[in-house]
Amino acid sequence: FNAQLSYDEGKNFGVAANVAYEIVKGLKVTAEVDYLHVGEDTVTNWTGADKRNSIGGVLRFQRSF
């Protein structure tokens, strides 16, 4: 399990959390969930999110030989 929190002077808040699970030897799946709250509208939004609160995710499959 891994998590990261961020907050800045523009009242922007972000959370990312993921968990990795090895299904079989050499095959790992990692699921990640991300949340973003945009504080002040004057701050540049580098994520491209067009809502005040956004959620997203990634599902990664990794095979090791």
PDB file of N, CA, C, O and CB in Angstrom:
ATOM      1  N   PHE A   1       0.843  -1.177   0.000  1.00  0.00           N
ATOM      2  CA  PHE A   1       0.000   0.000   0.000  1.00  0.00           C
ATOM      3  C   PHE A   1       0.883   1.232   0.000  1.00  0.00           C
ATOM      4  O   PHE A   1       1.890   1.277   0.706  1.00  0.00           O
ATOM      5  CB  PHE A   1      -0.956   0.003   1.211  1.00  0.00           C
ATOM      6  N   ASN A   2       0.515   2.223  -0.780  1.00  0.00           N
ATOM      7  CA  ASN A   2       1.272   3.460  -0.885  1.00  0.00           C
ATOM      8  C   ASN A   2       0.279   4.609  -1.006  1.00  0.00           C
ATOM      9  O   ASN A   2      -0.724   4.492  -1.710  1.00  0.00           O
ATOM     10  CB  ASN A   2       2.255   3.428  -2.101  1.00  0.00           C
ATOM     11  N   ALA A   3       0.551   5.716  -0.324  1.00  0.00           N
ATOM     12  CA  ALA A   3      -0.335   6.878  -0.399  1.00  0.00           C
ATOM     13  C   ALA A   3       0.490   8.154  -0.394  1.00  0.00           C
ATOM     14  O   ALA A   3       1.584   8.208   0.169  1.00  0.00           O
ATOM     15  CB  ALA A   3      -1.344   6.882   0.773  1.00  0.00           C
ATOM     16  N   GLN A   4      -0.062   9.183  -1.037  1.00  0.00           N
ATOM     17  CA  GLN A   4       0.591  10.485  -1.071  1.00  0.00           C
ATOM     18  C   GLN A   4      -0.478  11.557  -0.970  1.00  0.00           C
ATOM     19  O   GLN A   4      -1.521  11.469  -1.619  1.00  0.00           O
ATOM     20  CB  GLN A   4       1.441  10.662  -2.364  1.00  0.00           C
ATOM     21  N   LEU A   5      -0.217  12.573  -0.153  1.00  0.00           N
ATOM     22  CA  LEU A   5      -1.112  13.714   0.014  1.00  0.00           C
ATOM     23  C   LEU A   5      -0.361  14.974  -0.375  1.00  0.00           C
ATOM     24  O   LEU A   5       0.845  15.075  -0.151  1.00  0.00           O
ATOM     25  CB  LEU A   5      -1.646  13.810   1.474  1.00  0.00           C
ATOM     26  N   SER A   6      -1.071  15.942  -0.960  1.00  0.00           N
ATOM     27  CA  SER A   6      -0.439  17.221  -1.269  1.00  0.00           C
ATOM     28  C   SER A   6      -1.431  18.353  -1.032  1.00  0.00           C
ATOM     29  O   SER A   6      -2.638  18.197  -1.216  1.00  0.00           O
ATOM     30  CB  SER A   6       0.076  17.244  -2.730  1.00  0.00           C
ATOM     31  N   TYR A   7      -0.891  19.494  -0.620  1.00  0.00           N
ATOM     32  CA  TYR A   7      -1.692  20.689  -0.360  1.00  0.00           C
ATOM     33  C   TYR A   7      -0.793  21.888  -0.613  1.00  0.00           C
ATOM     34  O   TYR A   7       0.399  21.843  -0.311  1.00  0.00           O
ATOM     35  CB  TYR A   7      -2.276  20.701   1.109  1.00  0.00           C
ATOM     36  N   ASP A   8      -1.351  22.962  -1.164  1.00  0.00           N
ATOM     37  CA  ASP A   8      -0.527  24.142  -1.408  1.00  0.00           C
ATOM     38  C   ASP A   8      -1.244  25.420  -0.996  1.00  0.00           C
ATOM     39  O   ASP A   8      -2.372  25.392  -0.503  1.00  0.00           O
ATOM     40  CB  ASP A   8      -0.135  24.218  -2.877  1.00  0.00           C
ATOM     41  N   GLU A   9      -0.556  26.545  -1.212  1.00  0.00           N
ATOM     42  CA  GLU A   9      -1.097  27.833  -0.781  1.00  0.00           C
ATOM     43  C   GLU A   9      -2.341  28.238  -1.559  1.00  0.00           C
ATOM     44  O   GLU A   9      -3.078  29.119  -1.115  1.00  0.00           O
ATOM     45  CB  GLU A   9      -0.046  28.904  -0.922  1.00  0.00           C
ATOM     46  N   GLY A  10      -2.591  27.622  -2.700  1.00  0.00           N
ATOM     47  CA  GLY A  10      -3.794  27.891  -3.477  1.00  0.00           C
ATOM     48  C   GLY A  10      -4.976  27.054  -3.038  1.00  0.00           C
ATOM     49  O   GLY A  10      -6.004  27.034  -3.715  1.00  0.00           O
ATOM     50  N   LYS A  11      -4.851  26.361  -1.914  1.00  0.00           N
ATOM     51  CA  LYS A  11      -5.893  25.493  -1.358  1.00  0.00           C
ATOM     52  C   LYS A  11      -6.239  24.333  -2.293  1.00  0.00           C
ATOM     53  O   LYS A  11      -7.361  23.828  -2.279  1.00  0.00           O
ATOM     54  CB  LYS A  11      -7.146  26.307  -1.064  1.00  0.00           C
ATOM     55  N   ASN A  12      -5.268  23.921  -3.100  1.00  0.00           N
ATOM     56  CA  ASN A  12      -5.425  22.734  -3.935  1.00  0.00           C
ATOM     57  C   ASN A  12      -5.014  21.525  -3.108  1.00  0.00           C
ATOM     58  O   ASN A  12      -3.993  21.550  -2.420  1.00  0.00           O
ATOM     59  CB  ASN A  12      -4.577  22.837  -5.251  1.00  0.00           C
ATOM     60  N   PHE A  13      -5.807  20.479  -3.178  1.00  0.00           N
ATOM     61  CA  PHE A  13      -5.564  19.285  -2.371  1.00  0.00           C
ATOM     62  C   PHE A  13      -5.604  18.061  -3.274  1.00  0.00           C
ATOM     63  O   PHE A  13      -6.524  17.905  -4.077  1.00  0.00           O
ATOM     64  CB  PHE A  13      -6.607  19.160  -1.222  1.00  0.00           C
ATOM     65  N   GLY A  14      -4.612  17.199  -3.141  1.00  0.00           N
ATOM     66  CA  GLY A  14      -4.566  15.986  -3.944  1.00  0.00           C
ATOM     67  C   GLY A  14      -4.230  14.769  -3.106  1.00  0.00           C
ATOM     68  O   GLY A  14      -3.470  14.854  -2.142  1.00  0.00           O
ATOM     69  N   VAL A  15      -4.804  13.637  -3.482  1.00  0.00           N
ATOM     70  CA  VAL A  15      -4.541  12.365  -2.812  1.00  0.00           C
ATOM     71  C   VAL A  15      -4.346  11.306  -3.896  1.00  0.00           C
ATOM     72  O   VAL A  15      -5.105  11.241  -4.864  1.00  0.00           O
ATOM     73  CB  VAL A  15      -5.714  11.972  -1.828  1.00  0.00           C
ATOM     74  N   ALA A  16      -3.327  10.490  -3.717  1.00  0.00           N
ATOM     75  CA  ALA A  16      -3.110   9.336  -4.591  1.00  0.00           C
ATOM     76  C   ALA A  16      -2.822   8.140  -3.698  1.00  0.00           C
ATOM     77  O   ALA A  16      -1.997   8.225  -2.789  1.00  0.00           O
ATOM     78  CB  ALA A  16      -1.933   9.587  -5.613  1.00  0.00           C
ATOM     79  N   ALA A  17      -3.491   7.038  -3.950  1.00  0.00           N
ATOM     80  CA  ALA A  17      -3.274   5.821  -3.163  1.00  0.00           C
ATOM     81  C   ALA A  17      -3.275   4.627  -4.109  1.00  0.00           C
ATOM     82  O   ALA A  17      -4.084   4.548  -5.033  1.00  0.00           O
ATOM     83  CB  ALA A  17      -4.369   5.657  -2.053  1.00  0.00           C
ATOM     84  N   ASN A  18      -2.349   3.694  -3.859  1.00  0.00           N
ATOM     85  CA  ASN A  18      -2.333   2.498  -4.689  1.00  0.00           C
ATOM     86  C   ASN A  18      -1.990   1.277  -3.855  1.00  0.00           C
ATOM     87  O   ASN A  18      -1.425   1.366  -2.765  1.00  0.00           O
ATOM     88  CB  ASN A  18      -1.337   2.652  -5.840  1.00  0.00           C
ATOM     89  N   VAL A  19      -2.354   0.148  -4.408  1.00  0.00           N
ATOM     90  CA  VAL A  19      -2.047  -1.132  -3.781  1.00  0.00           C
ATOM     91  C   VAL A  19      -1.606  -2.088  -4.892  1.00  0.00           C
ATOM     92  O   VAL A  19      -2.218  -2.145  -5.958  1.00  0.00           O
ATOM     93  CB  VAL A  19      -3.289  -1.701  -2.984  1.00  0.00           C
ATOM     94  N   ALA A  20      -0.544  -2.830  -4.624  1.00  0.00           N
ATOM     95  CA  ALA A  20      -0.027  -3.797  -5.593  1.00  0.00           C
ATOM     96  C   ALA A  20      -0.289  -5.210  -5.074  1.00  0.00           C
ATOM     97  O   ALA A  20      -0.180  -5.479  -3.878  1.00  0.00           O
ATOM     98  CB  ALA A  20       1.499  -3.573  -5.849  1.00  0.00           C
ATOM     99  N   TYR A  21      -0.637  -6.102  -5.998  1.00  0.00           N
ATOM    100  CA  TYR A  21      -0.936  -7.483  -5.633  1.00  0.00           C
ATOM    101  C   TYR A  21      -0.306  -8.405  -6.671  1.00  0.00           C
ATOM    102  O   TYR A  21      -0.504  -8.221  -7.872  1.00  0.00           O
ATOM    103  CB  TYR A  21      -2.479  -7.723  -5.531  1.00  0.00           C
ATOM    104  N   GLU A  22       0.441  -9.381  -6.215  1.00  0.00           N
ATOM    105  CA  GLU A  22       1.057 -10.349  -7.121  1.00  0.00           C
ATOM    106  C   GLU A  22       0.100 -11.528  -7.294  1.00  0.00           C
ATOM    107  O   GLU A  22      -0.083 -12.332  -6.380  1.00  0.00           O
ATOM    108  CB  GLU A  22       2.450 -10.828  -6.578  1.00  0.00           C
ATOM    109  N   ILE A  23      -0.505 -11.618  -8.474  1.00  0.00           N
ATOM    110  CA  ILE A  23      -1.498 -12.659  -8.761  1.00  0.00           C
ATOM    111  C   ILE A  23      -0.829 -14.029  -8.803  1.00  0.00           C
ATOM    112  O   ILE A  23      -1.248 -14.957  -8.111  1.00  0.00           O
ATOM    113  CB  ILE A  23      -2.220 -12.373 -10.100  1.00  0.00           C
ATOM    114  N   VAL A  24       0.192 -14.142  -9.607  1.00  0.00           N
ATOM    115  CA  VAL A  24       1.037 -15.337  -9.682  1.00  0.00           C
ATOM    116  C   VAL A  24       2.475 -14.849  -9.734  1.00  0.00           C
ATOM    117  O   VAL A  24       2.719 -13.660  -9.936  1.00  0.00           O
ATOM    118  CB  VAL A  24       0.681 -16.242 -10.938  1.00  0.00           C
ATOM    119  N   LYS A  25       3.415 -15.742  -9.558  1.00  0.00           N
ATOM    120  CA  LYS A  25       4.822 -15.344  -9.570  1.00  0.00           C
ATOM    121  C   LYS A  25       5.162 -14.646 -10.893  1.00  0.00           C
ATOM    122  O   LYS A  25       4.999 -15.221 -11.969  1.00  0.00           O
ATOM    123  CB  LYS A  25       5.740 -16.578  -9.355  1.00  0.00           C
ATOM    124  N   GLY A  26       5.632 -13.412 -10.797  1.00  0.00           N
ATOM    125  CA  GLY A  26       6.021 -12.651 -11.976  1.00  0.00           C
ATOM    126  C   GLY A  26       4.927 -11.813 -12.603  1.00  0.00           C
ATOM    127  O   GLY A  26       5.201 -11.104 -13.571  1.00  0.00           O
ATOM    128  N   LEU A  27       3.686 -11.857 -12.096  1.00  0.00           N
ATOM    129  CA  LEU A  27       2.592 -11.038 -12.632  1.00  0.00           C
ATOM    130  C   LEU A  27       1.982 -10.222 -11.499  1.00  0.00           C
ATOM    131  O   LEU A  27       1.345 -10.759 -10.593  1.00  0.00           O
ATOM    132  CB  LEU A  27       1.506 -11.926 -13.320  1.00  0.00           C
ATOM    133  N   LYS A  28       2.191  -8.924 -11.574  1.00  0.00           N
ATOM    134  CA  LYS A  28       1.719  -8.020 -10.528  1.00  0.00           C
ATOM    135  C   LYS A  28       0.682  -7.053 -11.099  1.00  0.00           C
ATOM    136  O   LYS A  28       0.844  -6.544 -12.208  1.00  0.00           O
ATOM    137  CB  LYS A  28       2.903  -7.239  -9.905  1.00  0.00           C
ATOM    138  N   VAL A  29      -0.378  -6.806 -10.339  1.00  0.00           N
ATOM    139  CA  VAL A  29      -1.401  -5.833 -10.699  1.00  0.00           C
ATOM    140  C   VAL A  29      -1.369  -4.725  -9.656  1.00  0.00           C
ATOM    141  O   VAL A  29      -1.362  -4.989  -8.454  1.00  0.00           O
ATOM    142  CB  VAL A  29      -2.824  -6.494 -10.788  1.00  0.00           C
ATOM    143  N   THR A  30      -1.348  -3.480 -10.131  1.00  0.00           N
ATOM    144  CA  THR A  30      -1.366  -2.325  -9.237  1.00  0.00           C
ATOM    145  C   THR A  30      -2.581  -1.474  -9.580  1.00  0.00           C
ATOM    146  O   THR A  30      -2.755  -1.068 -10.729  1.00  0.00           O
ATOM    147  CB  THR A  30      -0.045  -1.492  -9.351  1.00  0.00           C
ATOM    148  N   ALA A  31      -3.413  -1.207  -8.593  1.00  0.00           N
ATOM    149  CA  ALA A  31      -4.582  -0.344  -8.763  1.00  0.00           C
ATOM    150  C   ALA A  31      -4.322   0.963  -8.025  1.00  0.00           C
ATOM    151  O   ALA A  31      -3.864   0.959  -6.882  1.00  0.00           O
ATOM    152  CB  ALA A  31      -5.888  -1.037  -8.239  1.00  0.00           C
ATOM    153  N   GLU A  32      -4.619   2.085  -8.688  1.00  0.00           N
ATOM    154  CA  GLU A  32      -4.403   3.397  -8.083  1.00  0.00           C
ATOM    155  C   GLU A  32      -5.658   4.235  -8.214  1.00  0.00           C
ATOM    156  O   GLU A  32      -6.331   4.201  -9.243  1.00  0.00           O
ATOM    157  CB  GLU A  32      -3.207   4.115  -8.733  1.00  0.00           C
ATOM    158  N   VAL A  33      -5.974   4.993  -7.164  1.00  0.00           N
ATOM    159  CA  VAL A  33      -7.089   5.931  -7.158  1.00  0.00           C
ATOM    160  C   VAL A  33      -6.525   7.306  -6.839  1.00  0.00           C
ATOM    161  O   VAL A  33      -5.704   7.456  -5.934  1.00  0.00           O
ATOM    162  CB  VAL A  33      -8.197   5.511  -6.127  1.00  0.00           C
ATOM    163  N   ASP A  34      -6.975   8.316  -7.594  1.00  0.00           N
ATOM    164  CA  ASP A  34      -6.500   9.687  -7.419  1.00  0.00           C
ATOM    165  C   ASP A  34      -7.680  10.624  -7.205  1.00  0.00           C
ATOM    166  O   ASP A  34      -8.735  10.463  -7.820  1.00  0.00           O
ATOM    167  CB  ASP A  34      -5.668  10.138  -8.638  1.00  0.00           C
ATOM    168  N   TYR A  35      -7.490  11.609  -6.323  1.00  0.00           N
ATOM    169  CA  TYR A  35      -8.508  12.619  -6.041  1.00  0.00           C
ATOM    170  C   TYR A  35      -7.856  13.991  -6.099  1.00  0.00           C
ATOM    171  O   TYR A  35      -6.738  14.171  -5.616  1.00  0.00           O
ATOM    172  CB  TYR A  35      -9.179  12.378  -4.653  1.00  0.00           C
ATOM    173  N   LEU A  36      -8.548  14.956  -6.687  1.00  0.00           N
ATOM    174  CA  LEU A  36      -8.048  16.326  -6.778  1.00  0.00           C
ATOM    175  C   LEU A  36      -9.158  17.298  -6.420  1.00  0.00           C
ATOM    176  O   LEU A  36     -10.267  17.206  -6.945  1.00  0.00           O
ATOM    177  CB  LEU A  36      -7.502  16.625  -8.191  1.00  0.00           C
ATOM    178  N   HIS A  37      -8.855  18.230  -5.525  1.00  0.00           N
ATOM    179  CA  HIS A  37      -9.758  19.339  -5.220  1.00  0.00           C
ATOM    180  C   HIS A  37      -9.046  20.620  -5.624  1.00  0.00           C
ATOM    181  O   HIS A  37      -7.978  20.935  -5.100  1.00  0.00           O
ATOM    182  CB  HIS A  37     -10.167  19.364  -3.695  1.00  0.00           C
ATOM    183  N   VAL A  38      -9.641  21.363  -6.563  1.00  0.00           N
ATOM    184  CA  VAL A  38      -9.056  22.621  -7.015  1.00  0.00           C
ATOM    185  C   VAL A  38      -9.546  23.724  -6.095  1.00  0.00           C
ATOM    186  O   VAL A  38     -10.750  23.943  -5.960  1.00  0.00           O
ATOM    187  CB  VAL A  38      -9.424  22.925  -8.505  1.00  0.00           C
ATOM    188  N   GLY A  39      -8.612  24.417  -5.462  1.00  0.00           N
ATOM    189  CA  GLY A  39      -8.941  25.498  -4.530  1.00  0.00           C
ATOM    190  C   GLY A  39      -9.275  26.780  -5.262  1.00  0.00           C
ATOM    191  O   GLY A  39     -10.398  26.952  -5.736  1.00  0.00           O
ATOM    192  N   GLU A  40      -8.314  27.678  -5.359  1.00  0.00           N
ATOM    193  CA  GLU A  40      -8.519  28.957  -6.028  1.00  0.00           C
ATOM    194  C   GLU A  40      -8.474  28.771  -7.536  1.00  0.00           C
ATOM    195  O   GLU A  40      -7.623  28.055  -8.063  1.00  0.00           O
ATOM    196  CB  GLU A  40      -7.464  29.981  -5.581  1.00  0.00           C
ATOM    197  N   ASP A  41      -9.412  29.432  -8.227  1.00  0.00           N
ATOM    198  CA  ASP A  41      -9.462  29.328  -9.684  1.00  0.00           C
ATOM    199  C   ASP A  41      -8.309  30.046 -10.362  1.00  0.00           C
ATOM    200  O   ASP A  41      -8.031  29.792 -11.534  1.00  0.00           O
ATOM    201  CB  ASP A  41     -10.765  29.880 -10.194  1.00  0.00           C
ATOM    202  N   THR A  42      -7.630  30.943  -9.646  1.00  0.00           N
ATOM    203  CA  THR A  42      -6.537  31.708 -10.241  1.00  0.00           C
ATOM    204  C   THR A  42      -5.259  30.891 -10.368  1.00  0.00           C
ATOM    205  O   THR A  42      -4.325  31.303 -11.057  1.00  0.00           O
ATOM    206  CB  THR A  42      -6.267  32.946  -9.419  1.00  0.00           C
ATOM    207  N   VAL A  43      -5.210  29.748  -9.716  1.00  0.00           N
ATOM    208  CA  VAL A  43      -4.026  28.894  -9.767  1.00  0.00           C
ATOM    209  C   VAL A  43      -4.084  28.042 -11.033  1.00  0.00           C
ATOM    210  O   VAL A  43      -5.144  27.517 -11.376  1.00  0.00           O
ATOM    211  CB  VAL A  43      -3.927  27.995  -8.494  1.00  0.00           C
ATOM    212  N   THR A  44      -2.970  27.902 -11.720  1.00  0.00           N
ATOM    213  CA  THR A  44      -2.909  27.092 -12.933  1.00  0.00           C
ATOM    214  C   THR A  44      -3.211  25.632 -12.605  1.00  0.00           C
ATOM    215  O   THR A  44      -2.623  25.059 -11.688  1.00  0.00           O
ATOM    216  CB  THR A  44      -1.524  27.220 -13.604  1.00  0.00           C
ATOM    217  N   ASN A  45      -4.121  25.043 -13.353  1.00  0.00           N
ATOM    218  CA  ASN A  45      -4.503  23.650 -13.164  1.00  0.00           C
ATOM    219  C   ASN A  45      -3.787  22.802 -14.209  1.00  0.00           C
ATOM    220  O   ASN A  45      -4.254  22.703 -15.344  1.00  0.00           O
ATOM    221  CB  ASN A  45      -6.049  23.470 -13.261  1.00  0.00           C
ATOM    222  N   TRP A  46      -2.676  22.198 -13.850  1.00  0.00           N
ATOM    223  CA  TRP A  46      -1.868  21.426 -14.797  1.00  0.00           C
ATOM    224  C   TRP A  46      -2.464  20.061 -15.112  1.00  0.00           C
ATOM    225  O   TRP A  46      -1.999  19.384 -16.029  1.00  0.00           O
ATOM    226  CB  TRP A  46      -0.475  21.247 -14.254  1.00  0.00           C
ATOM    227  N   THR A  47      -3.492  19.643 -14.364  1.00  0.00           N
ATOM    228  CA  THR A  47      -4.071  18.317 -14.592  1.00  0.00           C
ATOM    229  C   THR A  47      -5.056  18.293 -15.749  1.00  0.00           C
ATOM    230  O   THR A  47      -5.337  17.225 -16.292  1.00  0.00           O
ATOM    231  CB  THR A  47      -4.758  17.836 -13.342  1.00  0.00           C
ATOM    232  N   GLY A  48      -5.583  19.444 -16.136  1.00  0.00           N
ATOM    233  CA  GLY A  48      -6.589  19.483 -17.190  1.00  0.00           C
ATOM    234  C   GLY A  48      -7.992  19.193 -16.675  1.00  0.00           C
ATOM    235  O   GLY A  48      -8.934  19.121 -17.464  1.00  0.00           O
ATOM    236  N   ALA A  49      -8.145  19.028 -15.368  1.00  0.00           N
ATOM    237  CA  ALA A  49      -9.466  18.761 -14.786  1.00  0.00           C
ATOM    238  C   ALA A  49     -10.339  20.002 -14.934  1.00  0.00           C
ATOM    239  O   ALA A  49      -9.880  21.118 -14.693  1.00  0.00           O
ATOM    240  CB  ALA A  49      -9.346  18.350 -13.284  1.00  0.00           C
ATOM    241  N   ASP A  50     -11.592  19.812 -15.330  1.00  0.00           N
ATOM    242  CA  ASP A  50     -12.487  20.952 -15.513  1.00  0.00           C
ATOM    243  C   ASP A  50     -13.552  21.047 -14.422  1.00  0.00           C
ATOM    244  O   ASP A  50     -14.458  21.874 -14.524  1.00  0.00           O
ATOM    245  CB  ASP A  50     -13.154  20.866 -16.865  1.00  0.00           C
ATOM    246  N   LYS A  51     -13.465  20.239 -13.406  1.00  0.00           N
ATOM    247  CA  LYS A  51     -14.394  20.271 -12.268  1.00  0.00           C
ATOM    248  C   LYS A  51     -13.631  20.673 -11.014  1.00  0.00           C
ATOM    249  O   LYS A  51     -12.406  20.564 -10.968  1.00  0.00           O
ATOM    250  CB  LYS A  51     -15.091  18.887 -12.068  1.00  0.00           C
ATOM    251  N   ARG A  52     -14.343  21.132 -10.011  1.00  0.00           N
ATOM    252  CA  ARG A  52     -13.713  21.518  -8.744  1.00  0.00           C
ATOM    253  C   ARG A  52     -13.188  20.289  -7.994  1.00  0.00           C
ATOM    254  O   ARG A  52     -12.139  20.357  -7.353  1.00  0.00           O
ATOM    255  CB  ARG A  52     -14.716  22.289  -7.861  1.00  0.00           C
ATOM    256  N   ASN A  53     -13.905  19.180  -8.073  1.00  0.00           N
ATOM    257  CA  ASN A  53     -13.490  17.917  -7.461  1.00  0.00           C
ATOM    258  C   ASN A  53     -13.436  16.856  -8.556  1.00  0.00           C
ATOM    259  O   ASN A  53     -14.398  16.662  -9.298  1.00  0.00           O
ATOM    260  CB  ASN A  53     -14.468  17.488  -6.307  1.00  0.00           C
ATOM    261  N   SER A  54     -12.308  16.182  -8.643  1.00  0.00           N
ATOM    262  CA  SER A  54     -12.130  15.165  -9.686  1.00  0.00           C
ATOM    263  C   SER A  54     -11.563  13.896  -9.076  1.00  0.00           C
ATOM    264  O   SER A  54     -10.817  13.933  -8.098  1.00  0.00           O
ATOM    265  CB  SER A  54     -11.202  15.682 -10.812  1.00  0.00           C
ATOM    266  N   ILE A  55     -11.934  12.771  -9.674  1.00  0.00           N
ATOM    267  CA  ILE A  55     -11.413  11.480  -9.242  1.00  0.00           C
ATOM    268  C   ILE A  55     -10.998  10.707 -10.492  1.00  0.00           C
ATOM    269  O   ILE A  55     -11.621  10.828 -11.547  1.00  0.00           O
ATOM    270  CB  ILE A  55     -12.475  10.681  -8.398  1.00  0.00           C
ATOM    271  N   GLY A  56      -9.959   9.929 -10.359  1.00  0.00           N
ATOM    272  CA  GLY A  56      -9.476   9.137 -11.487  1.00  0.00           C
ATOM    273  C   GLY A  56      -8.774   7.899 -10.982  1.00  0.00           C
ATOM    274  O   GLY A  56      -8.667   7.681  -9.775  1.00  0.00           O
ATOM    275  N   GLY A  57      -8.303   7.102 -11.895  1.00  0.00           N
ATOM    276  CA  GLY A  57      -7.619   5.890 -11.487  1.00  0.00           C
ATOM    277  C   GLY A  57      -6.815   5.265 -12.602  1.00  0.00           C
ATOM    278  O   GLY A  57      -6.962   5.606 -13.775  1.00  0.00           O
ATOM    279  N   VAL A  58      -5.957   4.335 -12.203  1.00  0.00           N
ATOM    280  CA  VAL A  58      -5.093   3.617 -13.133  1.00  0.00           C
ATOM    281  C   VAL A  58      -5.053   2.158 -12.697  1.00  0.00           C
ATOM    282  O   VAL A  58      -4.998   1.857 -11.505  1.00  0.00           O
ATOM    283  CB  VAL A  58      -3.651   4.239 -13.179  1.00  0.00           C
ATOM    284  N   LEU A  59      -5.079   1.267 -13.661  1.00  0.00           N
ATOM    285  CA  LEU A  59      -4.907  -0.158 -13.399  1.00  0.00           C
ATOM    286  C   LEU A  59      -3.705  -0.616 -14.217  1.00  0.00           C
ATOM    287  O   LEU A  59      -3.720  -0.542 -15.446  1.00  0.00           O
ATOM    288  CB  LEU A  59      -6.208  -0.985 -13.759  1.00  0.00           C
ATOM    289  N   ARG A  60      -2.667  -1.088 -13.536  1.00  0.00           N
ATOM    290  CA  ARG A  60      -1.409  -1.448 -14.194  1.00  0.00           C
ATOM    291  C   ARG A  60      -1.144  -2.944 -14.048  1.00  0.00           C
ATOM    292  O   ARG A  60      -1.262  -3.505 -12.959  1.00  0.00           O
ATOM    293  CB  ARG A  60      -0.233  -0.636 -13.606  1.00  0.00           C
ATOM    294  N   PHE A  61      -0.784  -3.579 -15.167  1.00  0.00           N
ATOM    295  CA  PHE A  61      -0.372  -4.976 -15.174  1.00  0.00           C
ATOM    296  C   PHE A  61       1.116  -5.016 -15.498  1.00  0.00           C
ATOM    297  O   PHE A  61       1.556  -4.427 -16.485  1.00  0.00           O
ATOM    298  CB  PHE A  61      -1.206  -5.819 -16.206  1.00  0.00           C
ATOM    299  N   GLN A  62       1.889  -5.708 -14.670  1.00  0.00           N
ATOM    300  CA  GLN A  62       3.336  -5.779 -14.873  1.00  0.00           C
ATOM    301  C   GLN A  62       3.782  -7.229 -14.846  1.00  0.00           C
ATOM    302  O   GLN A  62       3.516  -7.962 -13.894  1.00  0.00           O
ATOM    303  CB  GLN A  62       4.089  -4.959 -13.798  1.00  0.00           C
ATOM    304  N   ARG A  63       4.465  -7.629 -15.912  1.00  0.00           N
ATOM    305  CA  ARG A  63       4.969  -8.999 -16.016  1.00  0.00           C
ATOM    306  C   ARG A  63       6.485  -8.963 -15.916  1.00  0.00           C
ATOM    307  O   ARG A  63       7.136  -8.223 -16.653  1.00  0.00           O
ATOM    308  CB  ARG A  63       4.513  -9.675 -17.351  1.00  0.00           C
ATOM    309  N   SER A  64       7.053  -9.748 -15.020  1.00  0.00           N
ATOM    310  CA  SER A  64       8.502  -9.843 -14.857  1.00  0.00           C
ATOM    311  C   SER A  64       8.968 -11.215 -15.334  1.00  0.00           C
ATOM    312  O   SER A  64       8.368 -12.237 -15.002  1.00  0.00           O
ATOM    313  CB  SER A  64       8.915  -9.602 -13.374  1.00  0.00           C
ATOM    314  N   PHE A  65      10.028 -11.224 -16.102  1.00  0.00           N
ATOM    315  CA  PHE A  65      10.562 -12.474 -16.645  1.00  0.00           C
ATOM    316  C   PHE A  65      11.872 -12.810 -15.998  1.00  0.00           C
ATOM    317  O   PHE A  65      12.478 -13.831 -16.325  1.00  0.00           O
ATOM    318  CB  PHE A  65      10.735 -12.387 -18.154  1.00  0.00           C
TER     319      PHE A  65
END
